[in-house]
Amino acid sequence: MKKLSISAVYVDSFTIALKNCLSLVGAIVLWLLTIWLPYINVGTTIGILALPLELSRGHIISPTAIFKAEYRKRMGEVFIYFALLYLAVFAGMLFLFIPGIVISFAFSMGIYILLDHRVNPLEALTQSNELTYGNKWRMFFCSLLVGLTIGAVSGIITYVLVRIPFVGILFSLAVSIVGMAWSLSLNAVYYRELVGGEEPIIMS
């Protein structure tokens, strides 16, 4: 069983995010612009969720890849997956929150397994639980570290520029978008290290 290194994952995910920053930001901006369009927004949201699959294999990201019709075809499976995921997390939260957090990380690779290997939603969750065993606390602390970094940078920028009308808010929003790109890269590293596999079927 492979054990994740928090420092290595942190640095590697930042490197991937920096390397693909413009493409990732472009994809996120396109997603934000289409999030108000019924039906189209489902496909672009799944497209955003699928980006770590390409990142995990070192592929060059195309911002327009989120519009692939294939993503809309997977809508039913993805909805079932998230319904099962949220049900499990909610049940865990009833036991004083910590089990819910553990379950959320245990099942976090499921969406990528679902899109990558075309297994059913329940099987994707089961495989994710098995593959993250022994690494959930490492994933938690690494995700926390990335979140704190993004929050600290955003807070500093907002504090420095808060006296300039709208500028501080715009810079804070920009940092948030870049932070989302970093989060996608972080999931790409998790997937690469814990799951791996051949070329993703959905990207063909």
PyMOL commands that place a pseudoatom at each C-alpha (Angstrom):
pseudoatom trace, name=CA, resn=MET, resi=1, chain=A, elem=C, hetatm=0, pos=[0.000, 0.000, 0.000]
pseudoatom trace, name=CA, resn=LYS, resi=2, chain=A, elem=C, hetatm=0, pos=[1.515, 3.308, -1.083]
pseudoatom trace, name=CA, resn=LYS, resi=3, chain=A, elem=C, hetatm=0, pos=[1.801, 6.009, 1.553]
pseudoatom trace, name=CA, resn=LEU, resi=4, chain=A, elem=C, hetatm=0, pos=[1.444, 9.598, 0.407]
pseudoatom trace, name=CA, resn=SER, resi=5, chain=A, elem=C, hetatm=0, pos=[4.044, 12.184, 1.384]
pseudoatom trace, name=CA, resn=ILE, resi=6, chain=A, elem=C, hetatm=0, pos=[2.287, 15.393, 2.433]
pseudoatom trace, name=CA, resn=SER, resi=7, chain=A, elem=C, hetatm=0, pos=[5.208, 17.621, 1.449]
pseudoatom trace, name=CA, resn=ALA, resi=8, chain=A, elem=C, hetatm=0, pos=[5.709, 15.881, -1.907]
pseudoatom trace, name=CA, resn=VAL, resi=9, chain=A, elem=C, hetatm=0, pos=[2.001, 16.042, -2.766]
pseudoatom trace, name=CA, resn=TYR, resi=10, chain=A, elem=C, hetatm=0, pos=[1.871, 19.726, -1.762]
pseudoatom trace, name=CA, resn=VAL, resi=11, chain=A, elem=C, hetatm=0, pos=[4.849, 20.693, -3.916]
pseudoatom trace, name=CA, resn=ASP, resi=12, chain=A, elem=C, hetatm=0, pos=[3.892, 18.458, -6.844]
pseudoatom trace, name=CA, resn=SER, resi=13, chain=A, elem=C, hetatm=0, pos=[0.318, 19.727, -6.953]
pseudoatom trace, name=CA, resn=PHE, resi=14, chain=A, elem=C, hetatm=0, pos=[1.526, 23.335, -6.891]
pseudoatom trace, name=CA, resn=THR, resi=15, chain=A, elem=C, hetatm=0, pos=[3.964, 22.593, -9.725]
pseudoatom trace, name=CA, resn=ILE, resi=16, chain=A, elem=C, hetatm=0, pos=[1.216, 21.025, -11.851]
pseudoatom trace, name=CA, resn=ALA, resi=17, chain=A, elem=C, hetatm=0, pos=[-1.114, 23.953, -11.121]
pseudoatom trace, name=CA, resn=LEU, resi=18, chain=A, elem=C, hetatm=0, pos=[1.582, 26.463, -12.056]
pseudoatom trace, name=CA, resn=LYS, resi=19, chain=A, elem=C, hetatm=0, pos=[2.434, 24.607, -15.260]
pseudoatom trace, name=CA, resn=ASN, resi=20, chain=A, elem=C, hetatm=0, pos=[-1.211, 24.445, -16.351]
pseudoatom trace, name=CA, resn=CYS, resi=21, chain=A, elem=C, hetatm=0, pos=[-2.374, 27.673, -14.714]
pseudoatom trace, name=CA, resn=LEU, resi=22, chain=A, elem=C, hetatm=0, pos=[-3.625, 29.507, -17.808]
pseudoatom trace, name=CA, resn=SER, resi=23, chain=A, elem=C, hetatm=0, pos=[-5.440, 26.479, -19.223]
pseudoatom trace, name=CA, resn=LEU, resi=24, chain=A, elem=C, hetatm=0, pos=[-7.022, 25.614, -15.880]
pseudoatom trace, name=CA, resn=VAL, resi=25, chain=A, elem=C, hetatm=0, pos=[-8.093, 29.191, -15.225]
pseudoatom trace, name=CA, resn=GLY, resi=26, chain=A, elem=C, hetatm=0, pos=[-9.533, 29.335, -18.745]
pseudoatom trace, name=CA, resn=ALA, resi=27, chain=A, elem=C, hetatm=0, pos=[-11.554, 26.164, -18.123]
pseudoatom trace, name=CA, resn=ILE, resi=28, chain=A, elem=C, hetatm=0, pos=[-12.799, 27.468, -14.779]
pseudoatom trace, name=CA, resn=VAL, resi=29, chain=A, elem=C, hetatm=0, pos=[-13.833, 30.817, -16.286]
pseudoatom trace, name=CA, resn=LEU, resi=30, chain=A, elem=C, hetatm=0, pos=[-15.705, 29.033, -19.090]
pseudoatom trace, name=CA, resn=TRP, resi=31, chain=A, elem=C, hetatm=0, pos=[-17.409, 26.856, -16.493]
pseudoatom trace, name=CA, resn=LEU, resi=32, chain=A, elem=C, hetatm=0, pos=[-18.454, 29.926, -14.487]
pseudoatom trace, name=CA, resn=LEU, resi=33, chain=A, elem=C, hetatm=0, pos=[-19.855, 31.530, -17.639]
pseudoatom trace, name=CA, resn=THR, resi=34, chain=A, elem=C, hetatm=0, pos=[-21.919, 28.441, -18.480]
pseudoatom trace, name=CA, resn=ILE, resi=35, chain=A, elem=C, hetatm=0, pos=[-23.032, 27.524, -14.972]
pseudoatom trace, name=CA, resn=TRP, resi=36, chain=A, elem=C, hetatm=0, pos=[-26.312, 29.402, -15.565]
pseudoatom trace, name=CA, resn=LEU, resi=37, chain=A, elem=C, hetatm=0, pos=[-27.184, 27.456, -18.728]
pseudoatom trace, name=CA, resn=PRO, resi=38, chain=A, elem=C, hetatm=0, pos=[-29.484, 24.487, -18.012]
pseudoatom trace, name=CA, resn=TYR, resi=39, chain=A, elem=C, hetatm=0, pos=[-28.258, 21.102, -19.220]
pseudoatom trace, name=CA, resn=ILE, resi=40, chain=A, elem=C, hetatm=0, pos=[-25.042, 22.609, -20.646]
pseudoatom trace, name=CA, resn=ASN, resi=41, chain=A, elem=C, hetatm=0, pos=[-23.933, 23.357, -17.085]
pseudoatom trace, name=CA, resn=VAL, resi=42, chain=A, elem=C, hetatm=0, pos=[-24.184, 19.664, -16.176]
pseudoatom trace, name=CA, resn=GLY, resi=43, chain=A, elem=C, hetatm=0, pos=[-21.754, 18.718, -18.942]
pseudoatom trace, name=CA, resn=THR, resi=44, chain=A, elem=C, hetatm=0, pos=[-19.283, 21.495, -18.150]
pseudoatom trace, name=CA, resn=THR, resi=45, chain=A, elem=C, hetatm=0, pos=[-19.387, 20.656, -14.435]
pseudoatom trace, name=CA, resn=ILE, resi=46, chain=A, elem=C, hetatm=0, pos=[-18.562, 17.023, -15.183]
pseudoatom trace, name=CA, resn=GLY, resi=47, chain=A, elem=C, hetatm=0, pos=[-15.884, 18.324, -17.552]
pseudoatom trace, name=CA, resn=ILE, resi=48, chain=A, elem=C, hetatm=0, pos=[-14.319, 20.334, -14.715]
pseudoatom trace, name=CA, resn=LEU, resi=49, chain=A, elem=C, hetatm=0, pos=[-14.460, 17.282, -12.441]
pseudoatom trace, name=CA, resn=ALA, resi=50, chain=A, elem=C, hetatm=0, pos=[-12.690, 15.224, -15.122]
pseudoatom trace, name=CA, resn=LEU, resi=51, chain=A, elem=C, hetatm=0, pos=[-9.742, 17.612, -15.584]
pseudoatom trace, name=CA, resn=PRO, resi=52, chain=A, elem=C, hetatm=0, pos=[-7.602, 15.903, -12.902]
pseudoatom trace, name=CA, resn=LEU, resi=53, chain=A, elem=C, hetatm=0, pos=[-7.640, 12.756, -15.044]
pseudoatom trace, name=CA, resn=GLU, resi=54, chain=A, elem=C, hetatm=0, pos=[-5.720, 14.555, -17.788]
pseudoatom trace, name=CA, resn=LEU, resi=55, chain=A, elem=C, hetatm=0, pos=[-3.507, 16.369, -15.297]
pseudoatom trace, name=CA, resn=SER, resi=56, chain=A, elem=C, hetatm=0, pos=[-2.615, 13.092, -13.584]
pseudoatom trace, name=CA, resn=ARG, resi=57, chain=A, elem=C, hetatm=0, pos=[-1.138, 11.831, -16.845]
pseudoatom trace, name=CA, resn=GLY, resi=58, chain=A, elem=C, hetatm=0, pos=[0.744, 15.000, -17.715]
pseudoatom trace, name=CA, resn=HIS, resi=59, chain=A, elem=C, hetatm=0, pos=[-1.563, 15.916, -20.596]
pseudoatom trace, name=CA, resn=ILE, resi=60, chain=A, elem=C, hetatm=0, pos=[-1.888, 19.457, -21.889]
pseudoatom trace, name=CA, resn=ILE, resi=61, chain=A, elem=C, hetatm=0, pos=[-5.239, 20.834, -20.758]
pseudoatom trace, name=CA, resn=SER, resi=62, chain=A, elem=C, hetatm=0, pos=[-7.592, 22.401, -23.284]
pseudoatom trace, name=CA, resn=PRO, resi=63, chain=A, elem=C, hetatm=0, pos=[-10.087, 24.801, -21.636]
pseudoatom trace, name=CA, resn=THR, resi=64, chain=A, elem=C, hetatm=0, pos=[-12.755, 23.889, -24.202]
pseudoatom trace, name=CA, resn=ALA, resi=65, chain=A, elem=C, hetatm=0, pos=[-12.499, 20.172, -23.328]
pseudoatom trace, name=CA, resn=ILE, resi=66, chain=A, elem=C, hetatm=0, pos=[-15.197, 20.702, -20.688]
pseudoatom trace, name=CA, resn=PHE, resi=67, chain=A, elem=C, hetatm=0, pos=[-17.761, 20.998, -23.513]
pseudoatom trace, name=CA, resn=LYS, resi=68, chain=A, elem=C, hetatm=0, pos=[-17.337, 17.407, -24.730]
pseudoatom trace, name=CA, resn=ALA, resi=69, chain=A, elem=C, hetatm=0, pos=[-20.713, 15.780, -25.382]
pseudoatom trace, name=CA, resn=GLU, resi=70, chain=A, elem=C, hetatm=0, pos=[-19.431, 12.613, -23.680]
pseudoatom trace, name=CA, resn=TYR, resi=71, chain=A, elem=C, hetatm=0, pos=[-19.733, 14.323, -20.306]
pseudoatom trace, name=CA, resn=ARG, resi=72, chain=A, elem=C, hetatm=0, pos=[-23.453, 14.972, -20.736]
pseudoatom trace, name=CA, resn=LYS, resi=73, chain=A, elem=C, hetatm=0, pos=[-23.932, 11.283, -21.580]
pseudoatom trace, name=CA, resn=ARG, resi=74, chain=A, elem=C, hetatm=0, pos=[-22.544, 10.380, -18.157]
pseudoatom trace, name=CA, resn=MET, resi=75, chain=A, elem=C, hetatm=0, pos=[-24.983, 12.676, -16.344]
pseudoatom trace, name=CA, resn=GLY, resi=76, chain=A, elem=C, hetatm=0, pos=[-27.143, 9.902, -14.864]
pseudoatom trace, name=CA, resn=GLU, resi=77, chain=A, elem=C, hetatm=0, pos=[-24.204, 7.945, -13.474]
pseudoatom trace, name=CA, resn=VAL, resi=78, chain=A, elem=C, hetatm=0, pos=[-22.649, 11.067, -11.963]
pseudoatom trace, name=CA, resn=PHE, resi=79, chain=A, elem=C, hetatm=0, pos=[-25.924, 12.080, -10.304]
pseudoatom trace, name=CA, resn=ILE, resi=80, chain=A, elem=C, hetatm=0, pos=[-26.288, 8.597, -8.789]
pseudoatom trace, name=CA, resn=TYR, resi=81, chain=A, elem=C, hetatm=0, pos=[-22.670, 8.731, -7.604]
pseudoatom trace, name=CA, resn=PHE, resi=82, chain=A, elem=C, hetatm=0, pos=[-23.133, 12.050, -5.801]
pseudoatom trace, name=CA, resn=ALA, resi=83, chain=A, elem=C, hetatm=0, pos=[-26.462, 10.956, -4.335]
pseudoatom trace, name=CA, resn=LEU, resi=84, chain=A, elem=C, hetatm=0, pos=[-24.753, 7.920, -2.776]
pseudoatom trace, name=CA, resn=LEU, resi=85, chain=A, elem=C, hetatm=0, pos=[-21.753, 10.006, -1.703]
pseudoatom trace, name=CA, resn=TYR, resi=86, chain=A, elem=C, hetatm=0, pos=[-23.799, 12.718, 0.019]
pseudoatom trace, name=CA, resn=LEU, resi=87, chain=A, elem=C, hetatm=0, pos=[-26.026, 10.130, 1.677]
pseudoatom trace, name=CA, resn=ALA, resi=88, chain=A, elem=C, hetatm=0, pos=[-22.978, 8.380, 3.134]
pseudoatom trace, name=CA, resn=VAL, resi=89, chain=A, elem=C, hetatm=0, pos=[-21.350, 11.644, 4.253]
pseudoatom trace, name=CA, resn=PHE, resi=90, chain=A, elem=C, hetatm=0, pos=[-24.605, 12.834, 5.832]
pseudoatom trace, name=CA, resn=ALA, resi=91, chain=A, elem=C, hetatm=0, pos=[-24.938, 9.565, 7.739]
pseudoatom trace, name=CA, resn=GLY, resi=92, chain=A, elem=C, hetatm=0, pos=[-21.339, 9.964, 8.924]
pseudoatom trace, name=CA, resn=MET, resi=93, chain=A, elem=C, hetatm=0, pos=[-21.975, 13.544, 10.043]
pseudoatom trace, name=CA, resn=LEU, resi=94, chain=A, elem=C, hetatm=0, pos=[-24.691, 12.294, 12.367]
pseudoatom trace, name=CA, resn=PHE, resi=95, chain=A, elem=C, hetatm=0, pos=[-21.940, 10.612, 14.426]
pseudoatom trace, name=CA, resn=LEU, resi=96, chain=A, elem=C, hetatm=0, pos=[-20.315, 13.888, 15.566]
pseudoatom trace, name=CA, resn=PHE, resi=97, chain=A, elem=C, hetatm=0, pos=[-18.956, 15.004, 12.169]
pseudoatom trace, name=CA, resn=ILE, resi=98, chain=A, elem=C, hetatm=0, pos=[-15.573, 13.223, 12.134]
pseudoatom trace, name=CA, resn=PRO, resi=99, chain=A, elem=C, hetatm=0, pos=[-16.884, 10.022, 10.460]
pseudoatom trace, name=CA, resn=GLY, resi=100, chain=A, elem=C, hetatm=0, pos=[-18.445, 12.214, 7.762]
pseudoatom trace, name=CA, resn=ILE, resi=101, chain=A, elem=C, hetatm=0, pos=[-15.077, 13.863, 7.059]
pseudoatom trace, name=CA, resn=VAL, resi=102, chain=A, elem=C, hetatm=0, pos=[-13.379, 10.461, 6.940]
pseudoatom trace, name=CA, resn=ILE, resi=103, chain=A, elem=C, hetatm=0, pos=[-16.020, 9.139, 4.526]
pseudoatom trace, name=CA, resn=SER, resi=104, chain=A, elem=C, hetatm=0, pos=[-15.678, 12.182, 2.262]
pseudoatom trace, name=CA, resn=PHE, resi=105, chain=A, elem=C, hetatm=0, pos=[-11.960, 11.471, 1.809]
pseudoatom trace, name=CA, resn=ALA, resi=106, chain=A, elem=C, hetatm=0, pos=[-12.515, 7.711, 1.578]
pseudoatom trace, name=CA, resn=PHE, resi=107, chain=A, elem=C, hetatm=0, pos=[-14.847, 8.232, -1.378]
pseudoatom trace, name=CA, resn=SER, resi=108, chain=A, elem=C, hetatm=0, pos=[-13.061, 11.240, -2.910]
pseudoatom trace, name=CA, resn=MET, resi=109, chain=A, elem=C, hetatm=0, pos=[-11.435, 9.280, -5.745]
pseudoatom trace, name=CA, resn=GLY, resi=110, chain=A, elem=C, hetatm=0, pos=[-14.725, 7.673, -6.737]
pseudoatom trace, name=CA, resn=ILE, resi=111, chain=A, elem=C, hetatm=0, pos=[-15.756, 10.300, -9.286]
pseudoatom trace, name=CA, resn=TYR, resi=112, chain=A, elem=C, hetatm=0, pos=[-12.458, 9.871, -11.148]
pseudoatom trace, name=CA, resn=ILE, resi=113, chain=A, elem=C, hetatm=0, pos=[-12.686, 6.081, -11.057]
pseudoatom trace, name=CA, resn=LEU, resi=114, chain=A, elem=C, hetatm=0, pos=[-16.270, 6.338, -12.339]
pseudoatom trace, name=CA, resn=LEU, resi=115, chain=A, elem=C, hetatm=0, pos=[-15.296, 8.560, -15.286]
pseudoatom trace, name=CA, resn=ASP, resi=116, chain=A, elem=C, hetatm=0, pos=[-12.005, 6.835, -16.014]
pseudoatom trace, name=CA, resn=HIS, resi=117, chain=A, elem=C, hetatm=0, pos=[-12.874, 3.134, -15.842]
pseudoatom trace, name=CA, resn=ARG, resi=118, chain=A, elem=C, hetatm=0, pos=[-16.611, 3.111, -16.569]
pseudoatom trace, name=CA, resn=VAL, resi=119, chain=A, elem=C, hetatm=0, pos=[-17.535, 1.147, -13.473]
pseudoatom trace, name=CA, resn=ASN, resi=120, chain=A, elem=C, hetatm=0, pos=[-20.910, 1.685, -11.807]
pseudoatom trace, name=CA, resn=PRO, resi=121, chain=A, elem=C, hetatm=0, pos=[-21.230, 4.353, -9.068]
pseudoatom trace, name=CA, resn=LEU, resi=122, chain=A, elem=C, hetatm=0, pos=[-21.295, 1.891, -6.180]
pseudoatom trace, name=CA, resn=GLU, resi=123, chain=A, elem=C, hetatm=0, pos=[-18.202, 0.087, -7.463]
pseudoatom trace, name=CA, resn=ALA, resi=124, chain=A, elem=C, hetatm=0, pos=[-16.425, 3.430, -7.890]
pseudoatom trace, name=CA, resn=LEU, resi=125, chain=A, elem=C, hetatm=0, pos=[-17.120, 4.299, -4.254]
pseudoatom trace, name=CA, resn=THR, resi=126, chain=A, elem=C, hetatm=0, pos=[-15.992, 0.857, -3.095]
pseudoatom trace, name=CA, resn=GLN, resi=127, chain=A, elem=C, hetatm=0, pos=[-12.724, 1.049, -5.038]
pseudoatom trace, name=CA, resn=SER, resi=128, chain=A, elem=C, hetatm=0, pos=[-12.074, 4.578, -3.766]
pseudoatom trace, name=CA, resn=ASN, resi=129, chain=A, elem=C, hetatm=0, pos=[-12.539, 3.426, -0.179]
pseudoatom trace, name=CA, resn=GLU, resi=130, chain=A, elem=C, hetatm=0, pos=[-10.037, 0.616, -0.695]
pseudoatom trace, name=CA, resn=LEU, resi=131, chain=A, elem=C, hetatm=0, pos=[-7.463, 2.775, -2.506]
pseudoatom trace, name=CA, resn=THR, resi=132, chain=A, elem=C, hetatm=0, pos=[-7.503, 5.589, 0.054]
pseudoatom trace, name=CA, resn=TYR, resi=133, chain=A, elem=C, hetatm=0, pos=[-7.177, 3.237, 3.029]
pseudoatom trace, name=CA, resn=GLY, resi=134, chain=A, elem=C, hetatm=0, pos=[-4.250, 4.350, 5.194]
pseudoatom trace, name=CA, resn=ASN, resi=135, chain=A, elem=C, hetatm=0, pos=[-3.946, 7.702, 3.436]
pseudoatom trace, name=CA, resn=LYS, resi=136, chain=A, elem=C, hetatm=0, pos=[-7.100, 9.546, 4.408]
pseudoatom trace, name=CA, resn=TRP, resi=137, chain=A, elem=C, hetatm=0, pos=[-5.470, 11.564, 7.187]
pseudoatom trace, name=CA, resn=ARG, resi=138, chain=A, elem=C, hetatm=0, pos=[-2.590, 12.470, 4.860]
pseudoatom trace, name=CA, resn=MET, resi=139, chain=A, elem=C, hetatm=0, pos=[-5.082, 13.641, 2.250]
pseudoatom trace, name=CA, resn=PHE, resi=140, chain=A, elem=C, hetatm=0, pos=[-6.907, 15.649, 4.911]
pseudoatom trace, name=CA, resn=PHE, resi=141, chain=A, elem=C, hetatm=0, pos=[-3.810, 17.467, 6.152]
pseudoatom trace, name=CA, resn=CYS, resi=142, chain=A, elem=C, hetatm=0, pos=[-2.483, 18.104, 2.653]
pseudoatom trace, name=CA, resn=SER, resi=143, chain=A, elem=C, hetatm=0, pos=[-5.856, 19.488, 1.532]
pseudoatom trace, name=CA, resn=LEU, resi=144, chain=A, elem=C, hetatm=0, pos=[-5.971, 21.586, 4.707]
pseudoatom trace, name=CA, resn=LEU, resi=145, chain=A, elem=C, hetatm=0, pos=[-2.479, 22.923, 4.015]
pseudoatom trace, name=CA, resn=VAL, resi=146, chain=A, elem=C, hetatm=0, pos=[-3.408, 23.896, 0.462]
pseudoatom trace, name=CA, resn=GLY, resi=147, chain=A, elem=C, hetatm=0, pos=[-6.621, 25.519, 1.686]
pseudoatom trace, name=CA, resn=LEU, resi=148, chain=A, elem=C, hetatm=0, pos=[-4.786, 27.503, 4.368]
pseudoatom trace, name=CA, resn=THR, resi=149, chain=A, elem=C, hetatm=0, pos=[-2.214, 28.673, 1.816]
pseudoatom trace, name=CA, resn=ILE, resi=150, chain=A, elem=C, hetatm=0, pos=[-4.901, 29.856, -0.579]
pseudoatom trace, name=CA, resn=GLY, resi=151, chain=A, elem=C, hetatm=0, pos=[-6.827, 31.520, 2.251]
pseudoatom trace, name=CA, resn=ALA, resi=152, chain=A, elem=C, hetatm=0, pos=[-3.734, 33.262, 3.617]
pseudoatom trace, name=CA, resn=VAL, resi=153, chain=A, elem=C, hetatm=0, pos=[-2.719, 34.649, 0.213]
pseudoatom trace, name=CA, resn=SER, resi=154, chain=A, elem=C, hetatm=0, pos=[-6.272, 35.777, -0.511]
pseudoatom trace, name=CA, resn=GLY, resi=155, chain=A, elem=C, hetatm=0, pos=[-6.536, 37.406, 2.909]
pseudoatom trace, name=CA, resn=ILE, resi=156, chain=A, elem=C, hetatm=0, pos=[-3.246, 39.266, 2.557]
pseudoatom trace, name=CA, resn=ILE, resi=157, chain=A, elem=C, hetatm=0, pos=[-4.128, 40.560, -0.904]
pseudoatom trace, name=CA, resn=THR, resi=158, chain=A, elem=C, hetatm=0, pos=[-7.581, 41.661, 0.242]
pseudoatom trace, name=CA, resn=TYR, resi=159, chain=A, elem=C, hetatm=0, pos=[-6.117, 43.403, 3.317]
pseudoatom trace, name=CA, resn=VAL, resi=160, chain=A, elem=C, hetatm=0, pos=[-3.474, 45.254, 1.299]
pseudoatom trace, name=CA, resn=LEU, resi=161, chain=A, elem=C, hetatm=0, pos=[-5.835, 46.332, -1.470]
pseudoatom trace, name=CA, resn=VAL, resi=162, chain=A, elem=C, hetatm=0, pos=[-9.023, 46.773, 0.546]
pseudoatom trace, name=CA, resn=ARG, resi=163, chain=A, elem=C, hetatm=0, pos=[-8.675, 50.575, 0.465]
pseudoatom trace, name=CA, resn=ILE, resi=164, chain=A, elem=C, hetatm=0, pos=[-8.860, 50.557, -3.334]
pseudoatom trace, name=CA, resn=PRO, resi=165, chain=A, elem=C, hetatm=0, pos=[-12.526, 50.210, -4.427]
pseudoatom trace, name=CA, resn=PHE, resi=166, chain=A, elem=C, hetatm=0, pos=[-13.276, 46.835, -6.064]
pseudoatom trace, name=CA, resn=VAL, resi=167, chain=A, elem=C, hetatm=0, pos=[-9.593, 46.046, -6.685]
pseudoatom trace, name=CA, resn=GLY, resi=168, chain=A, elem=C, hetatm=0, pos=[-9.212, 44.005, -3.504]
pseudoatom trace, name=CA, resn=ILE, resi=169, chain=A, elem=C, hetatm=0, pos=[-12.370, 42.033, -4.285]
pseudoatom trace, name=CA, resn=LEU, resi=170, chain=A, elem=C, hetatm=0, pos=[-11.251, 41.355, -7.859]
pseudoatom trace, name=CA, resn=PHE, resi=171, chain=A, elem=C, hetatm=0, pos=[-7.815, 40.174, -6.752]
pseudoatom trace, name=CA, resn=SER, resi=172, chain=A, elem=C, hetatm=0, pos=[-9.362, 37.999, -4.068]
pseudoatom trace, name=CA, resn=LEU, resi=173, chain=A, elem=C, hetatm=0, pos=[-11.658, 36.461, -6.710]
pseudoatom trace, name=CA, resn=ALA, resi=174, chain=A, elem=C, hetatm=0, pos=[-8.657, 35.858, -8.969]
pseudoatom trace, name=CA, resn=VAL, resi=175, chain=A, elem=C, hetatm=0, pos=[-6.843, 34.095, -6.122]
pseudoatom trace, name=CA, resn=SER, resi=176, chain=A, elem=C, hetatm=0, pos=[-9.930, 31.971, -5.508]
pseudoatom trace, name=CA, resn=ILE, resi=177, chain=A, elem=C, hetatm=0, pos=[-9.987, 30.868, -9.159]
pseudoatom trace, name=CA, resn=VAL, resi=178, chain=A, elem=C, hetatm=0, pos=[-6.268, 30.061, -9.047]
pseudoatom trace, name=CA, resn=GLY, resi=179, chain=A, elem=C, hetatm=0, pos=[-6.929, 28.221, -5.787]
pseudoatom trace, name=CA, resn=MET, resi=180, chain=A, elem=C, hetatm=0, pos=[-9.568, 26.101, -7.515]
pseudoatom trace, name=CA, resn=ALA, resi=181, chain=A, elem=C, hetatm=0, pos=[-6.979, 25.278, -10.202]
pseudoatom trace, name=CA, resn=TRP, resi=182, chain=A, elem=C, hetatm=0, pos=[-4.593, 24.188, -7.443]
pseudoatom trace, name=CA, resn=SER, resi=183, chain=A, elem=C, hetatm=0, pos=[-7.313, 22.008, -5.899]
pseudoatom trace, name=CA, resn=LEU, resi=184, chain=A, elem=C, hetatm=0, pos=[-7.866, 20.280, -9.247]
pseudoatom trace, name=CA, resn=SER, resi=185, chain=A, elem=C, hetatm=0, pos=[-4.123, 19.663, -9.491]
pseudoatom trace, name=CA, resn=LEU, resi=186, chain=A, elem=C, hetatm=0, pos=[-4.113, 18.306, -5.938]
pseudoatom trace, name=CA, resn=ASN, resi=187, chain=A, elem=C, hetatm=0, pos=[-6.773, 15.759, -6.863]
pseudoatom trace, name=CA, resn=ALA, resi=188, chain=A, elem=C, hetatm=0, pos=[-4.739, 14.880, -9.946]
pseudoatom trace, name=CA, resn=VAL, resi=189, chain=A, elem=C, hetatm=0, pos=[-1.765, 14.007, -7.736]
pseudoatom trace, name=CA, resn=TYR, resi=190, chain=A, elem=C, hetatm=0, pos=[-3.985, 11.958, -5.405]
pseudoatom trace, name=CA, resn=TYR, resi=191, chain=A, elem=C, hetatm=0, pos=[-5.380, 10.038, -8.360]
pseudoatom trace, name=CA, resn=ARG, resi=192, chain=A, elem=C, hetatm=0, pos=[-1.987, 9.481, -9.968]
pseudoatom trace, name=CA, resn=GLU, resi=193, chain=A, elem=C, hetatm=0, pos=[-0.423, 8.207, -6.759]
pseudoatom trace, name=CA, resn=LEU, resi=194, chain=A, elem=C, hetatm=0, pos=[-3.331, 6.133, -5.428]
pseudoatom trace, name=CA, resn=VAL, resi=195, chain=A, elem=C, hetatm=0, pos=[-5.119, 4.926, -8.552]
pseudoatom trace, name=CA, resn=GLY, resi=196, chain=A, elem=C, hetatm=0, pos=[-2.950, 5.363, -11.633]
pseudoatom trace, name=CA, resn=GLY, resi=197, chain=A, elem=C, hetatm=0, pos=[-4.074, 3.196, -14.523]
pseudoatom trace, name=CA, resn=GLU, resi=198, chain=A, elem=C, hetatm=0, pos=[-4.080, 3.336, -18.281]
pseudoatom trace, name=CA, resn=GLU, resi=199, chain=A, elem=C, hetatm=0, pos=[-5.269, 6.139, -20.521]
pseudoatom trace, name=CA, resn=PRO, resi=200, chain=A, elem=C, hetatm=0, pos=[-8.735, 7.362, -19.443]
pseudoatom trace, name=CA, resn=ILE, resi=201, chain=A, elem=C, hetatm=0, pos=[-11.553, 6.000, -21.575]
pseudoatom trace, name=CA, resn=ILE, resi=202, chain=A, elem=C, hetatm=0, pos=[-13.607, 9.168, -21.365]
pseudoatom trace, name=CA, resn=MET, resi=203, chain=A, elem=C, hetatm=0, pos=[-10.860, 11.274, -22.907]
pseudoatom trace, name=CA, resn=SER, resi=204, chain=A, elem=C, hetatm=0, pos=[-10.506, 9.156, -26.022]
for i in range(1, 204): cmd.bond("trace and resi %d" % i, "trace and resi %d" % (i + 1))
show_as sticks, trace
zoom trace
